[in-house]
Amino acid sequence: MTTRREFIGTGLAGVAALTLLPAVNTFANVNNDYQRDKKNKLKLRFALASDIHYGQPGTDYALNTGNMVKWLNADHAKNHLDMVIVNGDLVHNRPDLLPEIKTNYLDKLSVPYHTIPGNHDFADAALWQKNFGYEDKYTVEFGDIAFVLANTADTKGIYVCPNNAFIKASLDKLTDKKIVFVILHIAPFKWQKDDFFVDCPETIDLLHSYPNVKATFHGHDHLLDGVRYTGKFPHFFDSHIGGDWGTDYKGYRIVEVDEQNAIYTYQVNASQNPVLNSNKL
């Protein structure tokens, strides 16, 4: 498997389990066991998958996409999923394949799903509306939990900052929610000079300014499957489903919110061992 570069950084969680302590808002190392308090019932459980790259030459993209649907449906059958979020790069430079991946694969998911474009989808609001029935920036509400999703690339695949006016307006409308998650395919911060993200200081300021915004979730870098931080704010990654580079395994991320509003997340190594790392927010 091709690796675009070796990843070196201090912000990646790797295989360690972490716990976010709300009082001090910092992560503290615990052990490698999944730490969710099973006494508390879940009010939301969802999965995030990204970087399918359907249509990329030289890859088993049909197999990879079919495996994703199989893995997520099996997870739902065993543990229940309320939704799936596909966080960008559904196709590989072939927006004409969006109807095909939707009809033949995504519509086979056993749970509701939401999508957002990545830089390889070459999509704008009109194209996303045509294929999925909503634009390339929107919000989703699930009781007292909400999601803000926004595009981070243009129709030529150039990285751009998300629409910050939309993000601010959305977060202003969602201040009554207990928890808000922001979904952006490309992270709005470059931790290292060779990161292929984009610096968006206004976006970072917005994420830091609303106490109920608990985390962002990103795809794009197939080598990342843990967490990085801006200040003490967590940005989670979910490896990849397809493509010709990245982690040796293919997988997705699970997020669980219990009735006490504790948030737990772990990365699933779907093609090998199940749990790679776990986190509590």
ABEGO torsion letter per residue (X at the ends): XBBABBBBBAABAEABBBBBBAAAGBBBBBBABBABBAABBBABBBBBBBGAGBGBBGBBAAAAAAAAAAAAAAAAAAAEBABBBBBEGABBGBAAAAAAAAAAAAAABABBBBBBBBAAAGBBAAAAAAAAGBBABBBBBBEABBBBBBBABBAAGBBBBBBAAAAAAAAAAAAABABBBBBBABBABBABAABBBBBBAAAAAAAAABAABABBBBBGBAABABBBBBEABBBBBAEBABEABEBABBBBBBBBBBAAGBBBBBBBBAABBABABBBBX
